[in-house]
Amino acid sequence: MTDSRKGGLLAVFVTVLIDLIGFGIILPNLAFFASDYGASPVVVGLLYSSYSVAQLFFSPFWGSLSDRIGRRPVMIVSTLGSALSYVLLGFSNGIVALFVSRIFAGAMAGNISAAQAYVSDVTTPENRARGMGLIGAAFGVGFVLGPAIGAALAHVPFDGELVARFPHAPVGFFAAALSLASFFLVVFVLPETVQRAAKNDAARPVKMSVVSPAFWKLVLGGGRGLPLLFFCMFMATFGQASIYGAFPLYCKEQLGLSLGDVAYQYVFVGVLSALVQGGAIRPLVKRFGENPLFVTGSALMAAGLAAIGVVGSRAGLFVSIGLMSIGWSLVLPTLTSLVSKRSDARLYGATLGASQAMGALGRAVGPGWGGFLYGLHFRLPFLLTAGLLVFMVAASAAFAGSRANVDTEPAHLP
């Protein structure tokens, strides 16, 4: 890899990292913010889902747009939009305002698919999983620093009329400042990797949205195992997201943990994710290959999620959430790498945008599902969802043994 490509990879990692620290600040606080306004577990789950519903509709658009006009413009708009969404959250003083801020944040969440496409642009197939692991590591570090900062901000006794009227202002504004830093980094540091196609170019990438026929042709019939990979992306994110609303409530109501205790759980998850995706994934892929790690990660996710539902102590919770985290950290970079390798190079943004959309669909359904099940019984979100993840384990094993792994031509839009 050339120095310029290494520099671009480092720049996109730092850009995503800064933005995701802001996201991590919000994540554990959101359930507590909503609870302060009397939201039920189902409403808490729907609040988390609202972000992903908006992301579902906009990720394919941002991804395909990055193929046409470049990665930088999309990341500039999305990071600036994220900053604005956090300002809206800071000024929220009711459950409706929280929903508005999260929906707008989801609509602006185009930086991840653009960043993944950027990684595909600057890495070789042999280094693709490592490059995708850097994006995953950014998530991990964001989960380390973000929740810790968020918990600290939530307990700082800020004074003043603004905070008295808008109690979430410190958390929202701090996250907004981080997204603004990410915005300036893209503007001044990140080089472009896409050369714009001419308007009359027959090879010009297609426009795509979640309601377009091209999107569903790619998702359902893209060839080379892509539909199976998209299904696994949905299931993996669905399984992870099912605990978003239920997990903080489970920790608070069943184990007696405080917001700070919950934040430490997120920090632990982030440390594991950063270690696996930022460092261990490269030697693991070299030693075992992407497909075995994909299958193993799927099985660990299911096992860890089931274990959360049966533990009764803080130590047991660390072990079970750790298993799930390691599983997710193996699945995400290998799965994303496999998707990109089966994409036409001109359609990296569109294909990875479609993958992000399927992940967003999982995150849209998962929190509401988890909140609903938690309302029935506190163990159900973990045990029943773990049972459903068995289908992902089976699908990952089916893909690993399929002909898609011996084909050499990338997938094209039907």
Secondary structure, 3 states (H helix, E strand, C coil): CCHHHHHHHHHHHHHHHHHHHHHHHHHHHHHHHHHHCCCCHHHHHHHHHHHHHHHHHHHHHHHHHHHHHCHHHHHHHHHHHHHHHHHHHHCCCCHHHHHHHHHHHHHCCCHHHHHHHHHHHHCCHHHHHHHHHHHHHHHHHHHHHHHHHHHHHHHCCCCCHHHHHCCCHHHHHHHHHHHHHHHHHHHHCCCCCCCCCCCCCCCCCCCCCCCCHHHHHHHHHCCCCHHHHHHHHHHHHHHHHHHHHHHHHHHHHCCCCCHHHHHHHHHHHHHHHHHHHHHHHHHHHHHHCHHHHHHHHHHHHHHHHHHHCCCCCHHHHHHHHHHHHHHHHHHHHHHHHHHHHCECHHHHHHHHHHHHHHHHHHHHHHHHHHHHHHHHCCCHHHHHHHHHHHHHHHHHHHHHCCHHHCCCCCECCC
